Structures are given as structure tokens and as C-alpha cells.
Amino acid sequence: MRSFLRVLGVAKRHAGWIGVAFVSMILVASSTVFAYNLIRPIYDSVLHGTSTTRVHETSKIPIPKKGFVGDLDRASHRAEAWLGKVVGKSRATVLVLVFLAIVIKNVFTFVARYSIAQLGLATIRDLRNAIGDALLRQSPRFFHEIPSGVLIARVVNDVKVIHEALAERLGDLLQDSLTVVVLLVYVFSLNFRLALVTLVLAPILLAPVIHFSRHLRRRSRQSQERMGDLTAILDETIKGIRVVQAFGMEEFEAKRFRSATHRHFWANLKARAIQAANAPVMEIIGSLGALALIGYASHQIASGAMTLGDFSAFLLGVYGAYNPIKRLNKFNLALQQAIVASERVYEVLDAPVEVQDKPGAGELDGIGDGVHLDHVWFAYEDESWVLKDIDLDIRAGQSVAIVGASGAGKSTIAQLIPRFWDVQKGAIRLGGKDVRDVTLKSLRAQIGLVTQETILFNDTVRKNIAFGQEDAPQDEIEAAAKAAYAHDFIMALPNGYETVIGESGLKLSGGERQRIAVARALFKNPPLLILDEATSQLDTEAERLVQHALENLMRGRTSLVIAHRLTTVRNADLVVVLRDGRIIERGSHAELLRAGGAFSEMVAAQELMALEDDV
């Protein structure tokens, strides 16, 4: 419940709409009671032609004249006297008043519902924005632990459940609560004892509400968790569709997905069964109460304690209160689901951010004399050390290549410099400043990153190159594309730079996507460049073009090159060889070949593999 109250805290930002809705709801409740009160003159004057005066004089039930009950009775008499003066002997006046009451009620019903819709939708918008901001602040470890499909389910499905409670049911809660209070005052003013009997029977209706609420909350959590599993599987299948089809695993993935939908079906069905049983049970209990009420009232009418108009007005008032109570129960059912959904949403919002700016972090305005990895140790989670006592200087303007077998720790270094992770021991310094002492924004503004996994967006070529800069000059975008050897193929696309390239750039070849990524890095024009196996997944021709583009990108910049293909590091100023997280060799390409150590063996092994492939 605390999480849902926090959602209501977000709604407080739009308190003006709550005020409009509340005033409108008071007018709706008042006009509803006024319309119900006109039942008496309709029955006793319009339909039967009798006086509108109530017959308390003949009642055998003493009416208290002191205290709250007496006040209610006197207020009822004054209202009835005023109504009698307004209506007079004109039957048409009664009917006109009924119509006006209905018009007023429905006009302000619209205003109230619109206000609540505005409040609910604005709150959900703010909540989704908060989730988006929270996800963008998170470090890679968070996304390693929670599948993207589960996160999507929380942003879409869980927030949708909260939306239903806020934008659709919250209005019912406020309106029906006000209506019930006003109608209770009204029916007590008509007949205190009859109203008291009705109120005694009311708690019986609460028993199924409490019972169903307890079970529905548990079933709702199961249903929402199953939806998260389902979206996670779907997300994995879509992203890996080529692998699925290449291995002929369509039927396997179909079974896995059907199994997830089946689990969600049963979890959802159990929750729906509880909801479906709730209304009939309340209807049966309510009907028994209504029959008991009618039986008691028949004696009152026979004894002359009330007229048929009195009882009709009373019964309509009770029935008018019963329907809002039923709707309040629907809100309770929606609330139970929203409580679970809000808990899941706030699990994302409250998740600790592992890598963030420290208090008082300064700005990094350049990389100064370069990058220094000062005896760096790093491990993922509780695993063994991935990097062990790495001590490395990358001087300004220097090109340093890091090579080694898979799992040696090369890409980990590339992720530590922009602080996607933080080191456990030692420090990484840019321009003499520890990266943990500067803001993330200013740190990452100095770095251009091109990885083996090219990340492009389902947008135009122009917007992918000038990422995040809507008003970027076209000539600068084209200059970056030309330097990346991408301009010619871009101009051959259907709409040139305005061509939408599809999700992850799937309308382009691997080499074309990588050259767009290089153009994006060139456009950013950072002083420090990190290339993480940028050509490892390309064929020979594509690699040649991308390598030329990378040479243009590296010119005049401090560069860290993570390489698998050793032919790409010949021009590096310094080559560093990693093995099991430690630096075992360092020197120029030529020096390491002459040394005949680990690097020389790696080059010989790759050359042999290339010869075998040619054969």
C-alpha cells in the first residue's frame, strides 16, 4: 500500500484538477439527492394527487426532537416545506425540476470525470517519465540482473494497471464516497429507524470485499510476474531471430513462448475468477437485505407511519447508495492490482544506482596529458579478479592497442574508462583526475566509443550521426560521413540522409552500420577514442573500408584500440598484451615481433589460420 500512496504523491503535482473534480462531485451528489427527494411529490402529488405533506402526525413511532436525529428530522421538514412552496400545485413544475436536476448532475459528472482523467493520465505520464529517467541512470550491472522484457512489462503493463486505478477508478472512489455520505444523511432524515436497520445490515456486504481483496492481491502479483516472463521470452526471441532460424529452433521457441502464455493464462484466469465471483456474491447478499427492508417497511406503511412516496424516496436513496458501494468494491479490486503493480514499479525506481556522481563531483574539461590506469583491480560481482594490477599510461595523442585471448580482460578496460563500472582497487585518471571525482556527463563527453556491437536507432541516417543534436548543420554531418567513407552509400539510399534505417540499422549491411557508427564518433569529435574490436565481425572488404574510416577517426586523437585481429594494430604507438587479467608484454608492433614472445606467437597463429582459410 505504501507504494501506491507514493503514486498518489506524484498525483499531488496536479492538485488543481483534484479541486475541480471534488467541487463537481459535490454538485453531482447534491443534485442526485435533490432528484431523489422529488420522488415524494411525484408519487404523492403528480401520480396520486395527494398532499406532499408527510404524515408524521399519525406515526406510532416517536420521532426524537433533540440531538442529531432531531436536527435531521427538522432539516427534512424545512426542506420539504421549501419544496412544497416551489412545487405548489403544479405537476409540471415537479417534472421540470427533475429534468433540471438530471441535467446539472450529468454536466458536472462530465466535468468530474474529465478532471480525474486529466489527473490520472498526467500522473501516469510523470510515472513513466520517472521510470525512463531511472533506467537511463542505471549501470550495466542492473540490466545484467533484470531482463529487458521484464523491464518493458513493468513500464507498459504494470503502469497500465496503475492507470486503470487512477484514471478510471479513482473518480468512482471520490464520487461514490461523497454520494454515499450525502445519501446516508438523506435517508436518515427520512426515517431514522429504518435507516438504522439498513445500516446494521450493511457490514454483511463488507465480508466478501475483505475476503476477495486478500486473494486478489496475491493472484494479481502472480499474473503480473507471468507477464514479465512472457515479454522477456518474446524480447529474446525477436532479438535472436536469426540464430533461432539458423538452428531450426522455431518450434522449440514456439513451445517456450506457448508455455509462458499458458502460465500467464492460468494466473490471470484465477485473478479474473475472483473478480467475477465478487459481484454475484454481493448481489445475492444485497438482495436479501433489500427484501428484509421491504418487509419491515410494509408494516410502517400499513400503520400510517409513512406514505408510499416516503418509502419510495427512502428506497431509492438506499438503492442509490448501494450502487456506489458496489462501484467502491470495484475500485477496491482495481486497487489490489494497482498496489502490486506500484510495488513492482517502485522496485525499478528505488533500485540503487551503482555508478553515479559523487557529491561535489567536478567537471572534466579535457584529458590533459592522457589516461593513466593506476594499478587497477576489477571483478564482476563475487567472481575472481578479471583485471589484476593493471598499470598503463596512454599519453595524449598516442595510439595504444590492447590484445589478448578472449576473456583476458580487454573489453573490461574499455568499459572502465567511461565508468560503466567502477574499479575495486586502484584508480583510472584522465588529465590527472580520478574518473570517480568528476561528473559522468563531463567524463563521457570526452570519449568517443565504437564497439563490435554497433548500436543504431530506428531513425534517419542524419539523426543517427548527429545523435541527440536536432539542429546539427548538414555540412558537418556530411563531412563526418565522408571521413567515415559512408557518404557514397548514404546518398545511394532511397532518401539519402533522411532514410530511416530500421531497428538497430537492420536495413544496412554490417560494414555500413559500422561506418555510420564511426561517422557518429567523428561528428562528436572527442579527444579520447575507444575502439572495442570495431572490425571483428566484418568480412575482409568491409573491414578494409572501416579500417580506413577508423584511421581518419584516430588521427590527432588519443586512442585505445581493443583488437582481436592483430593486423589492425600495426600502426599503434604501443601494443599491450593481456593474459588472465595481467599485462605480460608491452612495446611497439615491431618490437614485440622481434621479442618472439606471446604476441609473436599470436600473430603466427592468426597468419596460419588465414592461410588455412585461403586453402
Secondary structure, 3 states (H helix, E strand, C coil): CHHHHHHHHHHHHHHHHHHHHHHHHHHHHHHHHHHHHCHHHHHHHHHCCCCCCCCHHHCCCCCCCCHHHHHHHHHHHHHHHHHHHHHCCCHHHHHHHHHHHHHHHHHHHHHHHHHHHHHHHHHHHHHHHHHHHHHHHCCHHHHHHCCHHHHHHHHHHHHHHHHHHHHHHHHHHHHHHHHHHHHHHHHHHHCHHHHHHHHHHCHHHHHHHHHHHHHHHHHHHHHHHHHHHHHHHHHHHHHCHHHHHHCCCHHHHHHHHHHHHHHHHHHHHHHHHHHHHHHHHHHHHHHHHHHHHHHHHHHHHHCCCCCHHHHHHHHHHHHHHHHHHHHHHHHHHHHHHHHHHHHHHHHHHCCCCCCCCCCCCECCCCCCCEEEEEEEEECCCCCCCCEEEEEEEEECCCEEEEEECCCCCHHHHHHHCCCCCCCCEEEEEECCEEHHHECHHHHHCCEEEEECCCCCCCCEHHHHHCCCCCCCCHHHHHHHHHHCCCHHHHHCCCCHHHCECCHHHCCCCHHHHHHHHHHHHHHHCCCEEEEECCCCCCCHHHHHHHHHHHHHHHCCCEEEEECCCHHHHCCCCEEEEEECCEEEEEECHHHHHHHCCHHHHHHHHHHHHHHHHHC
